[in-house]
Every structure is written in C-alpha cells, then in structure tokens.
C-alpha cells in the first residue's frame, strides 16, 4: 500500500499589507514553494484590529492571485479600473502577469473575517501577458452535494462540476470539501504531481490517517483521497496542479525566472511603467 501523506506542516504567524495578521501555510521555512503554488495564507479573526487596515495599493508581476472567502467581505480595486467585493463563499482571481497595482480592503468594521489567498505561478511564456481580473460570487461556483457533505469547485473539474477559475497548463484544481460529523467524501486522483490538503475546520482522517485543524499535508499523486470527518463538522481545502519546472526568482510581490527580471520589475515599478 502506498503512503498517501508524504509530509505534514503547520503554518506560522505572519503579517502582511498594513499589518493584517494571518497564518502563512505555504512559503514559510518548513514549506517553501510547492510548484506551481507559490504561497497560501489563511486570515481568520473576529478582532477588527487584526484586519481593518487591509492591504493598501501594492504591485504584482509574474503570477496569479486567488482570494477565497469563508466569512466576511473584501473589496478589490486595481490600476486597470476593476473593482468588486468578494463575499462569503465567493472567489476573486487576478492575473498580475506583466504588472498590476491593486488594493484589497475589508468592507466591514466588525465581525469575522476568514479566508485564503493563494498565489499560483505563471510559466515564463505567460508572465508578461496583459493583466486580467474576475469576481465569482458563491452562486458561480459549482456545488456538488452528497449525503452530509458538499464539495465546492473553485478551480478545475470534479464530479461533473466545473469551477469558474481555470489554469489549464497546470491542470489547476481547488476544492472546498465541507463535511458534517462522521460524513465521508472521496476525491479521486487526477494525477497532478503536486497535491496538498489543508484542514481549516474540525478534524478528519485522510485514508485513515488523522489530520487536525491547521495542518497541511503533502499528498502523493496517485491515490484517491477518502476523507472522513471526526465527531464534529470539518472543512478541507484541496489543491492540485502540475509543476511548471522553471526557476523561481521572488522579491516580495514580484515572481519571475531570474534576478535580472526582478530588477527590471523594480525599475518598471519605480518608473511608473509596471502596468504599461
């Protein structure tokens, strides 16, 4: 029998933007880039002091961001004139590509703010394409219902449901599996080389191995995942994708293939040409 779970990791406390408190799950000392996934953050707090300052205008180049909200409301504005509010159960996708400047600011002054931001790399051939953006409210996501369980398809395809976010070159898959106590759901392998699962609520077993709230597990690419909730309800984010296999050069919000390209991004930003 193959080993489904290859390694286990816990996120570390971090701050980003104007001091937003979050947990950095991918791209921290115990778990660096998981090609094609560059970063995964979870932000969760009902204390406005932890999130109210938000993420004021800042640049990006070379990759894609995906924000998925479990609770709360976040407004997006960017240098291309796009604006929208992502609410509970919704997702926002932004292809920074050759360059964009955007702000993400809370649209609430109290209550629970809970969600994820995922960074997905772009291959070199696509890093200097035009930027793009899209907003997908909850009713635009595919919802697959089972007995005592539901899987929301944010990206890719699963059990007849097609997520609105597609990155075909990486066969990108992102699912949110929600299970009532003792419920079961099976996630068949789609053979992507990189596969991760993060338990954001409750506890589960994955192929009979217990995984607790706050744990991310790296998974093999072959076995179907048999997920069972513990005595409480549970929530699990599933990510899968094909590695790009190119060098990664990162400096803050810029992710390119070489240090020279990073230096060019900095020059373009300082000259006001990042989005030109």
Buried (B, 14 or more C-beta within 10 A) or exposed (E): EEEBBEEBBEBEEBEBBBEBBBBBBBBBEEBEBBBBBBBBBBBBBEEBEBBBBBBEEBBBBBBBBBBBBBBBBBBBBBBBEBEBBBBBBBBBBBBBBBBBBBBBBBEBEEEBBBBBBBBBBBEBEBBBEEBBBBBBBBEBBBBBEBEBBBBBBBBBBBBEBEBBBBBEBBBBBBBBBBBBEEBBBBBEBBEBBBBBBBBBBBBBBBBEEEBEBBBBBBBBBEBEBBBBBBEEBBBBBBBBBBBBEBEBBBBEBBBBBEEEBBBBBBEBBEEEEBBE
